[in-house]
Amino acid sequence: MKQTTRLSTAVGVVAVLVAVSAGCASGESGEGGRDRDTESAVVGIDLPTEVSHVHGVGADPETGDILVASHEGLYVLPAPAGSGGEPVVPERVGPGIDLMGFSVAEPGRYVASGHPHEGVDMPNPVGLIESRDSGATWQALSRAGESDFHALVATPERVVGFDGRLRATEDGDTWEALDDGIEPFSLAMADDGRTVVATTQGGLTRSTDGGAAFSPVEGAPPLALVDWVPDTEVVFGVAQDGGVHRSGDSGETWEPTGQVAGQAQALHADAEQLIVVADHRVSRSADAGTTFHSW
């Protein structure tokens, strides 16, 4: 695994996000002289203080629970409709694993990668692991002790991950090497597994052959994070300046919809909502990113 290559990509994107966050904090105005601070104040549910960094976020299609994959493990926030107005308190589930890559494949079934905490009986790195009980327990699937997938995306039938080389598997065991010229920071994939969108240091790229070959998306915003709305051609992205963008044609063209305050670390999109983790808070939008709020 080309760990240093992967980290340099992540650091490059995060550095831009940090610089933009600093600019917003100083009251930098957007187009037309509007102050972005007043337009998109950081709102959301605070993560526990022990959470040092977030690598991914998702939602279980069956329960609606929000899933935050962090350096400390997996945290669950109850579904927005199920909180009943009570304060939402994220709770950790499962063993201590630094979940560098995380994706919800289908209801109750998650895949992940990363490093076990001290005392957790798993190889380091864990390779591709799977939970079929909503994150309570994890089982090794493949590449244990070999792969640390920092970018990972899954559908019920396919997993694509990057561990220094882009790879794909349909059975969780046998892997196919994909385009070796791409180093993605974030991945989004259509339900059929054919169209894959990837953010890279050089800009947004797109594949229509399952990741065998990627081409730059002309005119695309400089997206850092992407996620695909299941059963649609809609893809959402968060740009390096915090701008939220939407594509209705599987990532070919994009339009702005809103603005995220703070440094965005993770993005989830489905037919009901966008979930963004930024500045240690989990925020939700029900209007395609125009506004963000708590549950």
N, C-alpha and C positions, 0 to 999 in steps of 0.2 A: 504494500500500500504506500502511495506517495503522500505521506502525511504532511510534509512541509508544503507541497504544492497545493493541497487542499486548504490548508490553513492560510496560505497567502491569498487565496481567492476570497475566503471569508473575511479576512482582515481588511482587504481592499474595499469590500462592500460596506462593512461595518464602519470603517473610517469615514467614509462619505456620509453615512447616516449620523455619526457623531457630530461631524462638522455642521451638518444641516440643523441638527437639534440645537447646537450652540447658537446658530444664527436665529432660530425661532425664539429661543429663550431671551435673546437680546431685543425682541420686538421687531424683527425684520418684517417688512410689509410685502404682501404678494402683489399680484396684478391689480392695478387700479388703486394702489396705496392702502389696501385693506390689511389690517394687522392679523396675521395668522394666529397669534396667541388668543385673540378675542374670538376668532371664528371656531377654533377647535381646541379648547382647553382639555388637558388630559383628564379623562373621566374613566371610571371602570371600577372593577373589584380588585382590591389589593391582594397580591399573592403573599403567602407567609414569608416572614423575614428570612427564613433559612434557605429560600430559593435564591440561588446566586445567578443563574442564567437559564433562559428558556430556549429550547431548540426546536420545538414544534407545538402545534395546537390542532385539535380536531374535535369532532362531535360524533357521538354514537347515534346512528340513524334510528335506533330502536328506542333508546331512553331519552335522547336529546341532551344527555349530560355532556358538558364541555370537558375536554381532556387536555391537560397541559403537560407536555413532556419536558422535563428539566434535568439539570445536572444532578439534582437530588433524587429524581425518580418521577413517577407519574402522579399528577394531582387531578382530582375530579371536582368539578363545580356542578351543582345540580342544574338541570335544564331551566332556562329562564321562566318558562310557564309553570314549573314545579316548585319554585322557591316560595310561593305564597306570600310574598312581601317580607319574609323573614330575612335577616342578614345572611348573605351567602358566605360560607366559610369553606375554602378549598381544603380538601382532605387528601392525604397521600394514600395510595393503594399500592400493594405489591412490594417486592423487594427493592432495595436501594440499587438502582442502575442509572448511570449517567446516560440518558437516552439521547444520543447524538442524532439519531434518525428515528422518525416515528410516523406511522400512517395508519389510518383506520381502513381496513380492507373491506369489512362488512360489519353488520351489527354484532357487537360482542367480540369481534375478532380483530386484533391489532397486530401489526408487525413493527419491529424496532431493531435498533442496533446501538452499540456503544460499549461502555465499560462497566463491569460490576464494582460495587463498593467493597471495601474491605469486609471480609466475613461472609460475602455472598458466594456460594459455590457455583461459579460459572467461569468459563474461560475468559481470558482478556486478550483481545476484544471478544465480544460475545458472538460476532458474526450476525447472521439473520436469526432473530428469535420471534416467537409468535405467542400471543395470548388468546385463548378462546373463552376466557372467563372475565372479560372486561378489565384486564390488567392485574388481577389478583395473583396469578402465577404466569410464568413464562417458560417456554420450552425451546431448546435449540433446534433450528431447522437445518442450517448449513453454514459453512465457512467459519465455524467457531475457531478462535485463535488466529484467524487470518484477516477478516474484514471488519472495518469500522465504517459503516455507511453513514456519512454526514448528510447526504441528500438521499431521501427515500420516498417513494410514492407507490401506492398499491391500489389495485382494484380487486374484486373477488377472484379474478383469474390470472393476474399478473403483478409482479413486483419489479420495479426498476430502481436501482440504487447506484450511488457513486462512492467508491472506496479508494479513489486514485485512478480508477478505470470505470467507465459506465458499463453496467451489466444488467441483465434481465433474467428472470426465472418465472416459469409458469407452474412449477411443482414445488417450489421452495427449496429444491435440492440441486438441480442441474442448472448451471448458469451459462448464458450466452453473452459473449463480449460484444459491446455495441460501439458506436462512434468513439474512436480513441482521441479525437481532436477537441473534445468538449470537457470542460471542468465546471459542472453546474454548482450553483449555490442553492438553488431552489428548483423543484421539479413539479409539474402538473401533468396529469395524463387523462385522456378520454376513457370512457368506460370500456371501449373495445380494445384499448391498449395500443392503438395504431398511431394516434396523434399525441406527441409529447412536446410540452413547452418547457424550456429551461432558461433560467437567468444565469448569466455569466459575467465575468469582469468586462468582456468585450461587448455586452449587450444581449438582448433577448434573441433566442434561437428557437427553431421549431422543426420537428421531424414528423413526417407522415408515414413512415415505415417502421414504427415501433422503436425508433432510436438508432437504427442502423446508420443514418446520416442526418445531420442537422444543417439548416440554412439560416442565416440572419433574417430577422423580421424587419423589413425596411420601414422606417418611420415609427417604430415602437418606442414608447417611453423607456427610460433607463430603470427597468423594474428590478427590485431586489428579491421580492417574494411573489409567488404565484400559487393559485389553487383553482381547481376545476370544479364547477357545479355539476354534480352527478346527473346523468340522463339529459344533459343539454349540451349546447355548443358554447356555453358561457364560461369564460375564464376571468377571474379577478386577479389584480396585481397591486402591489404597493411599490411605488417608485422610491428611488434613493432620496428624494426630497420629501417623502411622506405622502405624496399624492396617491390617491386611490384611482385605479383605472379599470375599465370593464371592456371585455371583448365579447361580441356576440357571434363571432365566426371562427371559433376554435383557435383564437390567438393570432389571427392574421391582421386585424385592425383593432385600434383601441380608442377609447374616449374617456376623459376624466370624469369622475363622479363626486369626489370629495377629497378630504385631507385628514391624515392621521397626525395627531400631536405626539411628540416624543419620538424615541428611537424604536421603531418597529422591529420585533424579533421573530414573530411568527404570525401566520395568516391561515384562516380556515374560511371556506366559502361553501354554502349550500343554498337550496332554494328559498330558505327562510331568513337567512342572516349571513353577515360577515362577522367573524371573530378575529380581533387583532390583539396581540400581546405587545404592549409598549410601555417602557418605563415602569416595569414591575406591576403593571395593571392589566387586567383582562377587560376589554371593551367590546361592545356589541353594536352592530348597525343592522337595522331592519329596512333600510332604504338605499341599499346598494352603495353604502359608504358615504352618503351625503352628511349624515350625522352619526355620532357614536355616543353611547350612554352605558350605564350599568344595567343590570337586569331590571 
